Amino acid sequence: MKQQGKLTFDDEACKGCELCTSFCPVDILYLDKERMNANGYHLISVTDMDKCIACAQCAIVCPDSVIKVEVLKP
């Protein structure tokens, strides 16, 4: 059975650098041009959380430790 994850973001710490979007192997992260934090940075959003495989590549490459990956039990 495939591992599934849940991502949470510290939106106020995000600078919208998009590194996480480049490293996501299932391509579910994108820079959301509709959402901004208090610092004026666009935020990262998830297209389909059910497709997250909890690989944590996004969290590993995030220079500001904005992303938390939780492994969900099947």
All heavy atoms as TSV, in Angstrom:
chain	resi	resn	atom	element	x	y	z
A	1	MET	N	N	0.837	-1.182	0.000
A	1	MET	CA	C	0.000	0.000	0.000
A	1	MET	C	C	0.889	1.256	0.000
A	1	MET	O	O	1.886	1.324	0.692
A	1	MET	CB	C	-0.919	-0.031	1.207
A	1	MET	CG	C	-1.857	1.131	1.282
A	1	MET	SD	S	-3.125	0.863	2.533
A	1	MET	CE	C	-4.527	1.267	1.556
A	2	LYS	N	N	0.502	2.235	-0.768
A	2	LYS	CA	C	1.267	3.469	-0.913
A	2	LYS	C	C	1.131	4.344	0.333
A	2	LYS	O	O	0.053	4.483	0.895
A	2	LYS	CB	C	0.768	4.215	-2.150
A	2	LYS	CG	C	1.594	5.422	-2.519
A	2	LYS	CD	C	1.248	5.952	-3.880
A	2	LYS	CE	C	-0.112	6.591	-3.883
A	2	LYS	NZ	N	-0.400	7.356	-5.086
A	3	GLN	N	N	2.244	4.925	0.762
A	3	GLN	CA	C	2.258	5.827	1.905
A	3	GLN	C	C	1.580	7.136	1.525
A	3	GLN	O	O	1.744	7.631	0.411
A	3	GLN	CB	C	3.707	6.074	2.306
A	3	GLN	CG	C	3.887	6.969	3.485
A	3	GLN	CD	C	5.328	6.985	3.948
A	3	GLN	OE1	O	5.725	6.110	4.662
A	3	GLN	NE2	N	6.089	7.958	3.502
A	4	GLN	N	N	0.818	7.711	2.448
A	4	GLN	CA	C	0.142	8.980	2.191
A	4	GLN	C	C	0.552	9.995	3.246
A	4	GLN	O	O	0.850	9.636	4.380
A	4	GLN	CB	C	-1.379	8.812	2.210
A	4	GLN	CG	C	-2.092	10.072	1.780
A	4	GLN	CD	C	-3.597	9.883	1.685
A	4	GLN	OE1	O	-4.118	8.814	1.914
A	4	GLN	NE2	N	-4.284	10.949	1.352
A	5	GLY	N	N	0.595	11.253	2.841
A	5	GLY	CA	C	1.001	12.302	3.756
A	5	GLY	C	C	0.054	13.473	3.792
A	5	GLY	O	O	-0.845	13.600	2.966
A	6	LYS	N	N	0.281	14.312	4.783
A	6	LYS	CA	C	-0.475	15.556	4.921
A	6	LYS	C	C	0.548	16.663	5.119
A	6	LYS	O	O	1.437	16.552	5.965
A	6	LYS	CB	C	-1.411	15.474	6.115
A	6	LYS	CG	C	-2.172	16.753	6.364
A	6	LYS	CD	C	-3.022	16.648	7.612
A	6	LYS	CE	C	-3.684	17.986	7.903
A	6	LYS	NZ	N	-4.346	17.982	9.199
A	7	LEU	N	N	0.434	17.720	4.346
A	7	LEU	CA	C	1.351	18.851	4.429
A	7	LEU	C	C	0.688	20.018	5.144
A	7	LEU	O	O	-0.482	20.317	4.905
A	7	LEU	CB	C	1.762	19.309	3.030
A	7	LEU	CG	C	2.379	18.272	2.111
A	7	LEU	CD1	C	2.645	18.882	0.737
A	7	LEU	CD2	C	3.647	17.717	2.703
A	8	THR	N	N	1.453	20.665	5.994
A	8	THR	CA	C	1.007	21.926	6.577
A	8	THR	C	C	2.121	22.942	6.369
A	8	THR	O	O	3.301	22.588	6.321
A	8	THR	CB	C	0.668	21.788	8.082
A	8	THR	OG1	O	1.781	21.224	8.758
A	8	THR	CG2	C	-0.556	20.928	8.294
A	9	PHE	N	N	1.740	24.188	6.232
A	9	PHE	CA	C	2.677	25.257	5.896
A	9	PHE	C	C	2.599	26.386	6.923
A	9	PHE	O	O	1.515	26.748	7.363
A	9	PHE	CB	C	2.342	25.848	4.517
A	9	PHE	CG	C	2.367	24.854	3.399
A	9	PHE	CD1	C	1.240	24.090	3.109
A	9	PHE	CD2	C	3.498	24.671	2.631
A	9	PHE	CE1	C	1.260	23.167	2.083
A	9	PHE	CE2	C	3.525	23.757	1.600
A	9	PHE	CZ	C	2.396	23.002	1.320
A	10	ASP	N	N	3.744	26.950	7.268
A	10	ASP	CA	C	3.794	28.163	8.072
A	10	ASP	C	C	3.729	29.310	7.066
A	10	ASP	O	O	4.761	29.798	6.589
A	10	ASP	CB	C	5.090	28.198	8.887
A	10	ASP	CG	C	5.209	29.452	9.740
A	10	ASP	OD1	O	4.350	30.366	9.622
A	10	ASP	OD2	O	6.175	29.538	10.505
A	11	ASP	N	N	2.515	29.703	6.729
A	11	ASP	CA	C	2.309	30.684	5.660
A	11	ASP	C	C	3.023	32.004	5.897
A	11	ASP	O	O	3.514	32.626	4.952
A	11	ASP	CB	C	0.816	30.938	5.457
A	11	ASP	CG	C	0.102	29.772	4.787
A	11	ASP	OD1	O	0.780	28.917	4.172
A	11	ASP	OD2	O	-1.139	29.723	4.876
A	12	GLU	N	N	3.116	32.443	7.120
A	12	GLU	CA	C	3.755	33.733	7.385
A	12	GLU	C	C	5.269	33.681	7.197
A	12	GLU	O	O	5.899	34.697	6.968
A	12	GLU	CB	C	3.382	34.245	8.771
A	12	GLU	CG	C	1.913	34.652	8.879
A	12	GLU	CD	C	1.454	35.590	7.761
A	12	GLU	OE1	O	2.134	36.599	7.484
A	12	GLU	OE2	O	0.409	35.313	7.157
A	13	ALA	N	N	5.854	32.493	7.258
A	13	ALA	CA	C	7.302	32.358	7.056
A	13	ALA	C	C	7.657	32.076	5.592
A	13	ALA	O	O	8.807	32.213	5.193
A	13	ALA	CB	C	7.855	31.247	7.939
A	14	CYS	N	N	6.670	31.714	4.788
A	14	CYS	CA	C	6.912	31.365	3.379
A	14	CYS	C	C	7.279	32.609	2.571
A	14	CYS	O	O	6.660	33.661	2.697
A	14	CYS	CB	C	5.664	30.716	2.785
A	14	CYS	SG	S	5.878	30.156	1.080
A	15	LYS	N	N	8.309	32.452	1.714
A	15	LYS	CA	C	8.734	33.552	0.841
A	15	LYS	C	C	8.398	33.274	-0.620
A	15	LYS	O	O	8.825	33.999	-1.514
A	15	LYS	CB	C	10.235	33.787	1.001
A	15	LYS	CG	C	10.605	34.291	2.370
A	15	LYS	CD	C	12.094	34.484	2.505
A	15	LYS	CE	C	12.447	34.907	3.916
A	15	LYS	NZ	N	13.865	34.681	4.197
A	16	GLY	N	N	7.672	32.181	-0.867
A	16	GLY	CA	C	7.237	31.874	-2.229
A	16	GLY	C	C	8.371	31.578	-3.186
A	16	GLY	O	O	8.267	31.856	-4.376
A	17	CYS	N	N	9.444	30.981	-2.711
A	17	CYS	CA	C	10.621	30.739	-3.561
A	17	CYS	C	C	10.391	29.612	-4.572
A	17	CYS	O	O	11.131	29.491	-5.540
A	17	CYS	CB	C	11.846	30.430	-2.712
A	17	CYS	SG	S	11.819	28.829	-1.891
A	18	GLU	N	N	9.398	28.790	-4.335
A	18	GLU	CA	C	9.005	27.692	-5.230
A	18	GLU	C	C	9.985	26.519	-5.296
A	18	GLU	O	O	9.845	25.662	-6.159
A	18	GLU	CB	C	8.720	28.188	-6.645
A	18	GLU	CG	C	7.535	29.118	-6.742
A	18	GLU	CD	C	7.207	29.482	-8.170
A	18	GLU	OE1	O	6.418	28.763	-8.797
A	18	GLU	OE2	O	7.762	30.493	-8.651
A	19	LEU	N	N	10.972	26.458	-4.431
A	19	LEU	CA	C	11.867	25.300	-4.439
A	19	LEU	C	C	11.076	24.011	-4.214
A	19	LEU	O	O	11.319	23.003	-4.861
A	19	LEU	CB	C	12.942	25.437	-3.363
A	19	LEU	CG	C	14.151	26.262	-3.726
A	19	LEU	CD1	C	15.078	26.401	-2.532
A	19	LEU	CD2	C	14.892	25.650	-4.895
A	20	CYS	N	N	10.129	24.050	-3.298
A	20	CYS	CA	C	9.337	22.855	-3.004
A	20	CYS	C	C	8.571	22.366	-4.230
A	20	CYS	O	O	8.453	21.157	-4.452
A	20	CYS	CB	C	8.379	23.112	-1.849
A	20	CYS	SG	S	7.244	24.496	-2.104
A	21	THR	N	N	8.087	23.287	-5.040
A	21	THR	CA	C	7.329	22.879	-6.231
A	21	THR	C	C	8.216	22.152	-7.229
A	21	THR	O	O	7.761	21.259	-7.932
A	21	THR	CB	C	6.671	24.093	-6.925
A	21	THR	OG1	O	7.686	24.958	-7.426
A	21	THR	CG2	C	5.762	24.853	-5.975
A	22	SER	N	N	9.480	22.515	-7.267
A	22	SER	CA	C	10.427	21.895	-8.199
A	22	SER	C	C	10.819	20.482	-7.782
A	22	SER	O	O	11.168	19.662	-8.619
A	22	SER	CB	C	11.699	22.731	-8.302
A	22	SER	OG	O	11.406	24.018	-8.753
A	23	PHE	N	N	10.787	20.206	-6.481
A	23	PHE	CA	C	11.246	18.916	-5.984
A	23	PHE	C	C	10.133	17.915	-5.704
A	23	PHE	O	O	10.416	16.755	-5.392
A	23	PHE	CB	C	12.093	19.112	-4.727
A	23	PHE	CG	C	13.492	19.557	-5.025
A	23	PHE	CD1	C	13.776	20.894	-5.250
A	23	PHE	CD2	C	14.521	18.639	-5.121
A	23	PHE	CE1	C	15.064	21.317	-5.545
A	23	PHE	CE2	C	15.817	19.042	-5.416
A	23	PHE	CZ	C	16.081	20.388	-5.633
A	24	CYS	N	N	8.883	18.316	-5.787
A	24	CYS	CA	C	7.762	17.409	-5.504
A	24	CYS	C	C	7.651	16.363	-6.614
A	24	CYS	O	O	7.381	16.701	-7.763
A	24	CYS	CB	C	6.458	18.177	-5.397
A	24	CYS	SG	S	5.023	17.112	-5.092
A	25	PRO	N	N	7.864	15.063	-6.285
A	25	PRO	CA	C	7.843	14.034	-7.327
A	25	PRO	C	C	6.450	13.735	-7.886
A	25	PRO	O	O	6.330	13.168	-8.965
A	25	PRO	CB	C	8.425	12.798	-6.626
A	25	PRO	CG	C	8.106	13.007	-5.197
A	25	PRO	CD	C	8.187	14.495	-4.979
A	26	VAL	N	N	5.401	14.137	-7.160
A	26	VAL	CA	C	4.042	13.895	-7.649
A	26	VAL	C	C	3.385	15.183	-8.159
A	26	VAL	O	O	2.207	15.193	-8.524
A	26	VAL	CB	C	3.163	13.198	-6.580
A	26	VAL	CG1	C	3.618	11.770	-6.364
A	26	VAL	CG2	C	3.160	13.973	-5.280
A	27	ASP	N	N	4.142	16.271	-8.185
A	27	ASP	CA	C	3.728	17.537	-8.793
A	27	ASP	C	C	2.390	18.057	-8.263
A	27	ASP	O	O	1.493	18.384	-9.038
A	27	ASP	CB	C	3.688	17.376	-10.315
A	27	ASP	CG	C	3.717	18.710	-11.036
A	27	ASP	OD1	O	4.289	19.665	-10.488
A	27	ASP	OD2	O	3.148	18.791	-12.145
A	28	ILE	N	N	2.282	18.152	-6.931
A	28	ILE	CA	C	1.021	18.639	-6.358
A	28	ILE	C	C	1.138	20.034	-5.733
A	28	ILE	O	O	0.164	20.569	-5.235
A	28	ILE	CB	C	0.461	17.660	-5.302
A	28	ILE	CG1	C	1.444	17.461	-4.151
A	28	ILE	CG2	C	0.053	16.347	-5.943
A	28	ILE	CD1	C	0.867	16.725	-2.951
A	29	LEU	N	N	2.328	20.625	-5.777
A	29	LEU	CA	C	2.530	21.945	-5.182
A	29	LEU	C	C	2.617	23.023	-6.257
A	29	LEU	O	O	3.176	22.802	-7.325
A	29	LEU	CB	C	3.812	21.956	-4.353
A	29	LEU	CG	C	3.888	20.940	-3.220
A	29	LEU	CD1	C	5.256	21.011	-2.552
A	29	LEU	CD2	C	2.786	21.174	-2.222
A	30	TYR	N	N	2.056	24.188	-5.952
A	30	TYR	CA	C	2.129	25.300	-6.904
A	30	TYR	C	C	2.099	26.627	-6.162
A	30	TYR	O	O	1.638	26.712	-5.025
A	30	TYR	CB	C	0.988	25.239	-7.921
A	30	TYR	CG	C	-0.382	25.531	-7.340
A	30	TYR	CD1	C	-0.959	26.785	-7.483
A	30	TYR	CD2	C	-1.109	24.559	-6.653
A	30	TYR	CE1	C	-2.206	27.066	-6.954
A	30	TYR	CE2	C	-2.347	24.818	-6.129
A	30	TYR	CZ	C	-2.896	26.078	-6.284
A	30	TYR	OH	O	-4.138	26.360	-5.745
A	31	LEU	N	N	2.622	27.660	-6.799
A	31	LEU	CA	C	2.589	29.005	-6.245
A	31	LEU	C	C	1.217	29.596	-6.525
A	31	LEU	O	O	0.826	29.790	-7.675
A	31	LEU	CB	C	3.688	29.876	-6.863
A	31	LEU	CG	C	3.866	31.248	-6.239
A	31	LEU	CD1	C	4.357	31.135	-4.796
A	31	LEU	CD2	C	4.832	32.079	-7.052
A	32	ASP	N	N	0.481	29.856	-5.471
A	32	ASP	CA	C	-0.898	30.333	-5.577
A	32	ASP	C	C	-0.903	31.858	-5.695
A	32	ASP	O	O	-0.629	32.565	-4.733
A	32	ASP	CB	C	-1.669	29.883	-4.345
A	32	ASP	CG	C	-3.158	30.110	-4.460
A	32	ASP	OD1	O	-3.598	30.918	-5.296
A	32	ASP	OD2	O	-3.896	29.464	-3.680
A	33	LYS	N	N	-1.205	32.357	-6.858
A	33	LYS	CA	C	-1.203	33.809	-7.115
A	33	LYS	C	C	-2.396	34.512	-6.470
A	33	LYS	O	O	-2.474	35.741	-6.449
A	33	LYS	CB	C	-1.207	34.080	-8.625
A	33	LYS	CG	C	0.005	33.535	-9.344
A	33	LYS	CD	C	1.243	34.313	-9.029
A	33	LYS	CE	C	2.398	33.853	-9.886
A	33	LYS	NZ	N	3.574	34.636	-9.735
A	34	GLU	N	N	-3.326	33.757	-5.917
A	34	GLU	CA	C	-4.515	34.329	-5.277
A	34	GLU	C	C	-4.302	34.565	-3.773
A	34	GLU	O	O	-5.070	35.276	-3.155
A	34	GLU	CB	C	-5.716	33.399	-5.470
A	34	GLU	CG	C	-6.068	33.132	-6.929
A	34	GLU	CD	C	-6.506	34.390	-7.654
A	34	GLU	OE1	O	-7.313	35.149	-7.075
A	34	GLU	OE2	O	-6.048	34.607	-8.790
A	35	ARG	N	N	-3.289	33.932	-3.200
A	35	ARG	CA	C	-3.057	34.017	-1.754
A	35	ARG	C	C	-1.714	34.677	-1.466
A	35	ARG	O	O	-0.732	34.404	-2.132
A	35	ARG	CB	C	-3.083	32.620	-1.134
A	35	ARG	CG	C	-4.397	31.910	-1.294
A	35	ARG	CD	C	-4.348	30.473	-0.759
A	35	ARG	NE	N	-3.833	30.420	0.598
A	35	ARG	CZ	C	-2.861	29.595	1.010
A	35	ARG	NH1	N	-2.314	28.743	0.183
A	35	ARG	NH2	N	-2.448	29.607	2.256
A	36	MET	N	N	-1.703	35.551	-0.449
A	36	MET	CA	C	-0.472	36.220	-0.030
A	36	MET	C	C	-0.410	36.243	1.499
A	36	MET	O	O	-1.441	36.252	2.161
A	36	MET	CB	C	-0.429	37.659	-0.538
A	36	MET	CG	C	-0.263	37.769	-2.034
A	36	MET	SD	S	-0.523	39.438	-2.637
A	36	MET	CE	C	0.956	40.241	-2.138
A	37	ASN	N	N	0.808	36.272	2.018
A	37	ASN	CA	C	0.952	36.432	3.461
A	37	ASN	C	C	1.107	37.916	3.807
A	37	ASN	O	O	1.073	38.778	2.916
A	37	ASN	CB	C	2.104	35.565	4.002
A	37	ASN	CG	C	3.459	35.942	3.445
A	37	ASN	OD1	O	3.677	37.029	2.923
A	37	ASN	ND2	N	4.408	35.019	3.556
A	38	ALA	N	N	1.285	38.202	5.078
A	38	ALA	CA	C	1.379	39.592	5.535
A	38	ALA	C	C	2.596	40.319	4.972
A	38	ALA	O	O	2.622	41.545	4.904
A	38	ALA	CB	C	1.410	39.633	7.063
A	39	ASN	N	N	3.614	39.561	4.539
A	39	ASN	CA	C	4.820	40.156	3.963
A	39	ASN	C	C	4.704	40.393	2.462
A	39	ASN	O	O	5.634	40.887	1.843
A	39	ASN	CB	C	6.030	39.265	4.247
A	39	ASN	CG	C	6.316	39.160	5.723
A	39	ASN	OD1	O	6.311	40.164	6.436
A	39	ASN	ND2	N	6.543	37.948	6.202
A	40	GLY	N	N	3.569	40.020	1.878
A	40	GLY	CA	C	3.349	40.247	0.454
A	40	GLY	C	C	3.854	39.140	-0.452
A	40	GLY	O	O	3.902	39.314	-1.667
A	41	TYR	N	N	4.219	37.999	0.114
A	41	TYR	CA	C	4.683	36.862	-0.690
A	41	TYR	C	C	3.507	35.961	-1.054
A	41	TYR	O	O	2.642	35.683	-0.214
A	41	TYR	CB	C	5.719	36.032	0.077
A	41	TYR	CG	C	7.005	36.742	0.360
A	41	TYR	CD1	C	7.345	37.108	1.658
A	41	TYR	CD2	C	7.902	37.046	-0.666
A	41	TYR	CE1	C	8.539	37.757	1.928
A	41	TYR	CE2	C	9.095	37.695	-0.399
A	41	TYR	CZ	C	9.400	38.044	0.896
A	41	TYR	OH	O	10.590	38.693	1.163
A	42	HIS	N	N	3.493	35.511	-2.291
A	42	HIS	CA	C	2.490	34.518	-2.695
A	42	HIS	C	C	2.811	33.204	-2.003
A	42	HIS	O	O	3.975	32.886	-1.754
A	42	HIS	CB	C	2.482	34.338	-4.219
A	42	HIS	CG	C	1.930	35.510	-4.940
A	42	HIS	ND1	N	0.588	35.813	-4.955
A	42	HIS	CD2	C	2.536	36.484	-5.645
A	42	HIS	CE1	C	0.382	36.909	-5.654
A	42	HIS	NE2	N	1.565	37.350	-6.075
A	43	LEU	N	N	1.772	32.436	-1.715
A	43	LEU	CA	C	1.914	31.223	-0.927
A	43	LEU	C	C	1.852	29.962	-1.770
A	43	LEU	O	O	1.311	29.963	-2.872
A	43	LEU	CB	C	0.822	31.171	0.145
A	43	LEU	CG	C	0.833	32.345	1.114
A	43	LEU	CD1	C	-0.396	32.294	2.018
A	43	LEU	CD2	C	2.102	32.351	1.938
A	44	ILE	N	N	2.377	28.896	-1.213
A	44	ILE	CA	C	2.331	27.589	-1.854
A	44	ILE	C	C	1.019	26.915	-1.481
A	44	ILE	O	O	0.582	26.970	-0.329
A	44	ILE	CB	C	3.525	26.717	-1.394
A	44	ILE	CG1	C	4.846	27.383	-1.772
A	44	ILE	CG2	C	3.425	25.304	-1.967
A	44	ILE	CD1	C	5.063	27.606	-3.264
A	45	SER	N	N	0.396	26.278	-2.452
A	45	SER	CA	C	-0.830	25.519	-2.221
A	45	SER	C	C	-0.672	24.115	-2.776
A	45	SER	O	O	0.241	23.840	-3.558
A	45	SER	CB	C	-2.025	26.208	-2.890
A	45	SER	OG	O	-2.355	27.396	-2.209
A	46	VAL	N	N	-1.585	23.251	-2.377
A	46	VAL	CA	C	-1.571	21.847	-2.788
A	46	VAL	C	C	-2.769	21.598	-3.696
A	46	VAL	O	O	-3.895	21.960	-3.352
A	46	VAL	CB	C	-1.647	20.922	-1.551
A	46	VAL	CG1	C	-1.631	19.469	-1.959
A	46	VAL	CG2	C	-0.514	21.224	-0.582
A	47	THR	N	N	-2.521	20.969	-4.848
A	47	THR	CA	C	-3.616	20.683	-5.773
A	47	THR	C	C	-4.469	19.517	-5.314
A	47	THR	O	O	-5.685	19.548	-5.444
A	47	THR	CB	C	-3.093	20.370	-7.191
A	47	THR	OG1	O	-2.222	19.242	-7.117
A	47	THR	CG2	C	-2.377	21.547	-7.790
A	48	ASP	N	N	-3.836	18.466	-4.774
A	48	ASP	CA	C	-4.570	17.271	-4.355
A	48	ASP	C	C	-3.799	16.571	-3.238
A	48	ASP	O	O	-2.885	15.796	-3.496
A	48	ASP	CB	C	-4.750	16.330	-5.546
A	48	ASP	CG	C	-5.650	15.149	-5.258
A	48	ASP	OD1	O	-6.018	14.935	-4.078
A	48	ASP	OD2	O	-5.997	14.435	-6.203
A	49	MET	N	N	-4.186	16.856	-1.993
A	49	MET	CA	C	-3.482	16.301	-0.839
A	49	MET	C	C	-3.500	14.768	-0.843
A	49	MET	O	O	-2.588	14.136	-0.326
A	49	MET	CB	C	-4.100	16.827	0.455
A	49	MET	CG	C	-3.284	16.513	1.683
A	49	MET	SD	S	-1.726	17.437	1.806
A	49	MET	CE	C	-2.344	19.063	2.238
A	50	ASP	N	N	-4.507	14.166	-1.416
A	50	ASP	CA	C	-4.593	12.699	-1.470
A	50	ASP	C	C	-3.455	12.076	-2.267
A	50	ASP	O	O	-3.163	10.894	-2.117
A	50	ASP	CB	C	-5.935	12.250	-2.051
A	50	ASP	CG	C	-7.094	12.549	-1.117
A	50	ASP	OD1	O	-6.868	12.671	0.103
A	50	ASP	OD2	O	-8.234	12.654	-1.606
A	51	LYS	N	N	-2.802	12.864	-3.115
A	51	LYS	CA	C	-1.698	12.345	-3.925
A	51	LYS	C	C	-0.340	12.472	-3.232
A	51	LYS	O	O	0.659	11.968	-3.731
A	51	LYS	CB	C	-1.653	13.050	-5.277
A	51	LYS	CG	C	-2.818	12.701	-6.174
A	51	LYS	CD	C	-2.706	13.375	-7.517
A	51	LYS	CE	C	-3.879	13.013	-8.409
A	51	LYS	NZ	N	-3.816	13.720	-9.694
A	52	CYS	N	N	-0.303	13.126	-2.071
A	52	CYS	CA	C	0.958	13.283	-1.338
A	52	CYS	C	C	1.442	11.923	-0.856
A	52	CYS	O	O	0.688	11.156	-0.247
A	52	CYS	CB	C	0.758	14.217	-0.145
A	52	CYS	SG	S	2.248	14.441	0.855
A	53	ILE	N	N	2.722	11.627	-1.120
A	53	ILE	CA	C	3.304	10.340	-0.731
A	53	ILE	C	C	4.220	10.474	0.488
A	53	ILE	O	O	4.940	9.546	0.832
A	53	ILE	CB	C	4.063	9.689	-1.908
A	53	ILE	CG1	C	5.184	10.609	-2.423
A	53	ILE	CG2	C	3.096	9.305	-3.024
A	53	ILE	CD1	C	6.092	9.972	-3.465
A	54	ALA	N	N	4.192	11.606	1.142
A	54	ALA	CA	C	4.959	11.860	2.369
A	54	ALA	C	C	6.457	11.617	2.193
A	54	ALA	O	O	7.131	11.176	3.107
A	54	ALA	CB	C	4.417	11.034	3.533
A	55	CYS	N	N	6.992	11.937	1.030
A	55	CYS	CA	C	8.420	11.738	0.775
A	55	CYS	C	C	9.264	12.785	1.497
A	55	CYS	O	O	10.447	12.593	1.722
A	55	CYS	CB	C	8.714	11.761	-0.718
A	55	CYS	SG	S	8.454	13.372	-1.499
A	56	ALA	N	N	8.662	13.916	1.822
A	56	ALA	CA	C	9.292	15.028	2.542
A	56	ALA	C	C	10.338	15.781	1.732
A	56	ALA	O	O	11.093	16.581	2.290
A	56	ALA	CB	C	9.875	14.568	3.873
A	57	GLN	N	N	10.403	15.573	0.437
A	57	GLN	CA	C	11.358	16.315	-0.389
A	57	GLN	C	C	11.098	17.817	-0.304
A	57	GLN	O	O	12.037	18.610	-0.251
A	57	GLN	CB	C	11.299	15.835	-1.846
A	57	GLN	CG	C	11.844	14.449	-2.061
A	57	GLN	CD	C	13.301	14.357	-1.662
A	57	GLN	OE1	O	14.134	15.158	-2.076
A	57	GLN	NE2	N	13.611	13.390	-0.826
A	58	CYS	N	N	9.832	18.192	-0.265
A	58	CYS	CA	C	9.484	19.610	-0.176
A	58	CYS	C	C	10.025	20.230	1.109
A	58	CYS	O	O	10.598	21.311	1.094
A	58	CYS	CB	C	7.973	19.792	-0.283
A	58	CYS	SG	S	7.013	18.875	0.945
A	59	ALA	N	N	9.842	19.534	2.216
A	59	ALA	CA	C	10.303	20.043	3.511
A	59	ALA	C	C	11.826	20.087	3.594
A	59	ALA	O	O	12.397	21.011	4.179
A	59	ALA	CB	C	9.738	19.184	4.636
A	60	ILE	N	N	12.480	19.114	2.992
A	60	ILE	CA	C	13.945	19.046	3.027
A	60	ILE	C	C	14.571	20.232	2.287
A	60	ILE	O	O	15.538	20.819	2.757
A	60	ILE	CB	C	14.433	17.708	2.434
A	60	ILE	CG1	C	14.047	16.561	3.375
A	60	ILE	CG2	C	15.938	17.729	2.197
A	60	ILE	CD1	C	14.206	15.182	2.757
A	61	VAL	N	N	14.013	20.598	1.137
A	61	VAL	CA	C	14.610	21.677	0.340
A	61	VAL	C	C	14.163	23.076	0.761
A	61	VAL	O	O	14.777	24.058	0.352
A	61	VAL	CB	C	14.362	21.502	-1.182
A	61	VAL	CG1	C	14.935	20.200	-1.661
A	61	VAL	CG2	C	12.904	21.640	-1.526
A	62	CYS	N	N	13.139	23.174	1.580
A	62	CYS	CA	C	12.638	24.491	1.989
A	62	CYS	C	C	13.687	25.201	2.849
A	62	CYS	O	O	14.023	24.740	3.940
A	62	CYS	CB	C	11.330	24.350	2.761
A	62	CYS	SG	S	10.676	25.953	3.293
A	63	PRO	N	N	14.196	26.343	2.382
A	63	PRO	CA	C	15.249	27.044	3.118
A	63	PRO	C	C	14.766	27.694	4.416
A	63	PRO	O	O	15.579	28.051	5.264
A	63	PRO	CB	C	15.738	28.107	2.131
A	63	PRO	CG	C	14.584	28.339	1.219
A	63	PRO	CD	C	13.870	27.024	1.123
A	64	ASP	N	N	13.458	27.828	4.575
A	64	ASP	CA	C	12.918	28.497	5.761
A	64	ASP	C	C	12.131	27.564	6.674
A	64	ASP	O	O	11.431	28.032	7.570
A	64	ASP	CB	C	12.051	29.679	5.330
A	64	ASP	CG	C	12.862	30.719	4.579
A	64	ASP	OD1	O	13.874	31.185	5.134
A	64	ASP	OD2	O	12.507	31.039	3.430
A	65	SER	N	N	12.216	26.267	6.447
A	65	SER	CA	C	11.516	25.257	7.266
A	65	SER	C	C	10.030	25.571	7.420
A	65	SER	O	O	9.476	25.529	8.524
A	65	SER	CB	C	12.180	25.133	8.634
A	65	SER	OG	O	13.522	24.760	8.505
A	66	VAL	N	N	9.412	25.886	6.307
A	66	VAL	CA	C	8.007	26.280	6.280
A	66	VAL	C	C	7.066	25.079	6.258
A	66	VAL	O	O	5.933	25.162	6.721
A	66	VAL	CB	C	7.757	27.165	5.020
A	66	VAL	CG1	C	6.293	27.374	4.747
A	66	VAL	CG2	C	8.474	28.492	5.182
A	67	ILE	N	N	7.523	23.941	5.752
A	67	ILE	CA	C	6.654	22.802	5.492
A	67	ILE	C	C	6.830	21.703	6.532
A	67	ILE	O	O	7.945	21.301	6.849
A	67	ILE	CB	C	6.930	22.234	4.090
A	67	ILE	CG1	C	6.810	23.346	3.047
A	67	ILE	CG2	C	5.971	21.081	3.765
A	67	ILE	CD1	C	7.333	22.969	1.676
A	68	LYS	N	N	5.700	21.216	7.023
A	68	LYS	CA	C	5.683	20.079	7.935
A	68	LYS	C	C	4.980	18.933	7.213
A	68	LYS	O	O	3.888	19.119	6.650
A	68	LYS	CB	C	4.934	20.433	9.223
A	68	LYS	CG	C	4.838	19.285	10.199
A	68	LYS	CD	C	4.058	19.698	11.424
A	68	LYS	CE	C	3.783	18.497	12.299
A	68	LYS	NZ	N	2.844	18.804	13.385
A	69	VAL	N	N	5.605	17.747	7.229
A	69	VAL	CA	C	5.038	16.560	6.569
A	69	VAL	C	C	4.627	15.561	7.642
A	69	VAL	O	O	5.439	15.168	8.472
A	69	VAL	CB	C	6.050	15.915	5.601
A	69	VAL	CG1	C	5.441	14.702	4.929
A	69	VAL	CG2	C	6.532	16.920	4.571
A	70	GLU	N	N	3.378	15.178	7.592
A	70	GLU	CA	C	2.843	14.189	8.525
A	70	GLU	C	C	2.514	12.932	7.722
A	70	GLU	O	O	1.835	12.999	6.705
A	70	GLU	CB	C	1.587	14.727	9.184
A	70	GLU	CG	C	0.919	13.801	10.146
A	70	GLU	CD	C	-0.357	14.378	10.721
A	70	GLU	OE1	O	-0.642	15.573	10.522
A	70	GLU	OE2	O	-1.090	13.619	11.356
A	71	VAL	N	N	3.022	11.784	8.178
A	71	VAL	CA	C	2.709	10.522	7.531
A	71	VAL	C	C	1.401	10.016	8.114
A	71	VAL	O	O	1.275	9.863	9.327
A	71	VAL	CB	C	3.835	9.483	7.757
A	71	VAL	CG1	C	3.457	8.168	7.119
A	71	VAL	CG2	C	5.151	9.995	7.206
A	72	LEU	N	N	0.432	9.773	7.228
A	72	LEU	CA	C	-0.867	9.273	7.661
A	72	LEU	C	C	-0.856	7.754	7.673
A	72	LEU	O	O	-0.273	7.120	6.796
A	72	LEU	CB	C	-1.968	9.785	6.734
A	72	LEU	CG	C	-2.084	11.291	6.610
A	72	LEU	CD1	C	-3.164	11.651	5.594
A	72	LEU	CD2	C	-2.401	11.928	7.952
A	73	LYS	N	N	-1.506	7.187	8.633
A	73	LYS	CA	C	-1.619	5.731	8.710
A	73	LYS	C	C	-2.636	5.270	7.675
A	73	LYS	O	O	-3.668	5.893	7.486
A	73	LYS	CB	C	-2.082	5.305	10.098
A	73	LYS	CG	C	-1.183	5.763	11.227
A	73	LYS	CD	C	0.144	5.057	11.209
A	73	LYS	CE	C	0.967	5.464	12.408
A	73	LYS	NZ	N	2.361	5.436	12.218
A	74	PRO	N	N	-2.326	4.146	6.974
A	74	PRO	CA	C	-3.264	3.639	5.961
A	74	PRO	C	C	-4.557	3.125	6.576
A	74	PRO	O	O	-4.658	2.835	7.704
A	74	PRO	CB	C	-2.525	2.525	5.274
A	74	PRO	CG	C	-1.293	2.268	6.066
A	74	PRO	CD	C	-1.130	3.380	7.044
